[in-house]
């Protein structure tokens, strides 16, 4: 499991950005393995397609309420049918 090197922990935001640009693969060159290592070390939603990464927005409260409503509806439909 990869970790952030100790020397990088004290960098300024600009230096940290420069460090990441030099160390991380450029857009379009990411592999599945590199993506999986990255997602193990972040709590952000990141989409991976054809070697490119895109940070996704966090779901809104409205979105989460809709998901909860639909989940409850599915559960009420499935449970009486043995699901």
Secondary structure, 3 states (H helix, E strand, C coil): CCCCCHHHCCCCHHHHHHHHHHHCCCCCCCCHHHHHHHHHCCCCCEEEECCEEEECCCCCHHHHHHHHHHHHHHHHHHHCCCC
